[in-house]
Amino acid sequence: MARFNLIDEPWIRVVTDSGGETEEVSLKELFQNAHLYIGLAGDMKTQDFALLRLLLAILHTVFSRVDAQGEIYEWIELDESFRQLNEVDEDDMEDYAGALYKTWNDLWKAGKFPKAVVDYLEAWHDRFYLFDEEYPFYQVSFKVLSKNKLNQKSPTSVCGKNINRRISESGNKKVLFSPKNRYEEYSDLLSEPELARWLIAYQNYSNKSDKAVFGKGYDVGVSKGWAFELGGIYFKGDNLFESLLLNLTLVRQDQEESLYSQKPCWEFDPDNLIERYLRGSSDPRAIDNLAELYTVWSRAIYIDPSIDMSKNFQFEVVKLPDIQITDYFIEPMTLWKLHKTGAQRNHTTPYVHKEEWSLWRSFGLLSGNNDERTPGVIQWVRNEEIKDALDSIQVCVVAVSMIWGGNPTSQIPVNEVVDTLMLHERLLTDLSENGWEQRIRDIVDLTNHVVRSTYGRFLYDIEDIRNLKNSGLTSKELARLYYVIDQPFREWIASIEPDKDREVQLNEWKKILKKLVKREADRLVAQAGPRDFTGRICDGGGVGESEGRYKNIAISYNAFSYFLNKQLDVKEG
């Protein structure tokens, strides 16, 4: 018997007020009251990212078929379940794109979602049961597993602690971090709401440690979860409604002429969906719409619909084929990086966020620097069709990635990288010559140059004077300086008012940066010992150095000060 329907039962954790209070709500409640909730409040930020993409898949599906008033677009045919029966004719594509832009603007002006979203969910009510014999949500039925041959006798068994990424435990490795750590016997227990959240996260962030595949395997390799591949990027608004709208890229900026119908996973019979994935192994770029991409599975998962959730949880999984990620620009919620060397030379892949590397340091990738691909969500807010609606608002850019560790063949998730950057939207959208976007890119490049080159050269000199090259001093002190300037930079960029004098505001950061960098250099000089001031004859190992040149910390500090003053030509007053 089907039970725990995600449309009706509370399972999505949201923040309800500025004090941080949370509650669990159903899908129906979420879309009815998204404008009243501050945001998602799941177990991890990577889980929130996976849930956000599910919610966006629902919205992409609904508003690609009906407008903000719930009226069906004239170019679309729907059945009684709101399923799209046709592709829009190529001759009508421009008009259809214009209607989609109007729908987005109407939604933004309304400030809340119309009844059409819940109407759509009710039409697909039977596909949102967490436990069901025929259409279990994000899972397959028993008959799907039994009819398809595997490479081994049975699927891989996965227990609760293996899908709960706050635990991240494998069969031969102890818990890394978990609120359940002190109660190990309970680490496999999950409630229905927890299971629903972690199930969606698991389809986005799996690993490669399990063994079972359909048939003899896949030429394209196995999926570890699509979101696992991403340097996730999204906008966070003042409330959950705004967050969803800011990331609802109804029209792809580079493909207005080919807007394909949306195909979320629940609109397929599980049997047909698995066949679709297996066929896709011969065409690993077959997905042409965001609802399907946002709900793509990494595993065929079977959960016994009669499972007793008061006991230790376990389900069965089979790996599914990978999706080719290189140059796959349908994905709008990631940073991209152009490879200039190696096997991927002249190709672009997602840039996964690094630990201890602040998002602002990658502003060029965020805004689309030179040859780098601009993330789709950034392209979206720059679009002239919606730009006026967003004029003069502060936005929060959120970065999120999952990090794997240990054996590259298993790629077990061990940590997540999360960062935010608050700034005025015009810093991303003002693309005029010498405009705000260009000037922020320039100031970030200058900041990185001052830290890594100017200050870094001073650190190299200290190592050289002490004859301690590769001692780790340079990397340690560079990391320290980035830490020192991190919060001041965030506060400065958040304070920028685009209508005020540009040069004055840019000069303000130069003054702050100069003061902080000089303070760190002064600290090292104050800590210097007799040997640093005595100095030595260098071996010519530095950039531009000739063999036999004498240096000590005083000489190096003077050189550092000269270049710091030259690069940060601060205008006082």
Sequence and secondary structure as in RCSB ss.txt:
>XXXX:A:sequence
MARFNLIDEPWIRVVTDSGGETEEVSLKELFQNAHLYIGLAGDMKTQDFALLRLLLAILHTVFSRVDAQGEIYEW
IELDESFRQLNEVDEDDMEDYAGALYKTWNDLWKAGKFPKAVVDYLEAWHDRFYLFDEEYPFYQVSFKVLSKNKL
NQKSPTSVCGKNINRRISESGNKKVLFSPKNRYEEYSDLLSEPELARWLIAYQNYSNKSDKAVFGKGYDVGVSKG
WAFELGGIYFKGDNLFESLLLNLTLVRQDQEESLYSQKPCWEFDPDNLIERYLRGSSDPRAIDNLAELYTVWSRA
IYIDPSIDMSKNFQFEVVKLPDIQITDYFIEPMTLWKLHKTGAQRNHTTPYVHKEEWSLWRSFGLLSGNNDERTP
GVIQWVRNEEIKDALDSIQVCVVAVSMIWGGNPTSQIPVNEVVDTLMLHERLLTDLSENGWEQRIRDIVDLTNHV
VRSTYGRFLYDIEDIRNLKNSGLTSKELARLYYVIDQPFREWIASIEPDKDREVQLNEWKKILKKLVKREADRLV
AQAGPRDFTGRICDGGGVGESEGRYKNIAISYNAFSYFLNKQLDVKEG
>XXXX:A:secstr
  EEETTTS  EEEE STT  EEEE HHHHHHHGGG  EE  SSHHHHHHHHHHHHHHHHHHHTTB TTS B TT
  B TT  B S   GGGHHHHHHHHHHHHHHHHHH S  THHHHHHHHTGGG EEE SS BTTS  HHHHHHS B
SSSS EEEEHHHH TTT  BTTB  SS TTTT GGGTT   HHHHHHHHHHHHHS  S    BBTT  TT B S 
GGGG  EEEEE SSHHHHHHHT   S TT TT       GGGS HHHHHHHHHHHTTSTT   SHHHHHT  SEE
EE  TT  TTS  EEEEEE B    TT TT  SB EEE  SSTTTT EEE    TT  GGGGHHHHHT TTS   
HHHHHHH HHHHGGGTT EEEEEEEEEEEES TTT EEEEEEEEEEEEETHHHH  STT HHHHHHHHHHHHHHI
IIIIIHHHHHHHHHHTT TTSSHHHHHHHHHHHHHHHHHHHHHHH  TTS HHHHHHHHHHHHHHHHHHHHHHHH
HT  HHHHH EE  S STT  TT EE HHHHHHHHHHHHHHHS     
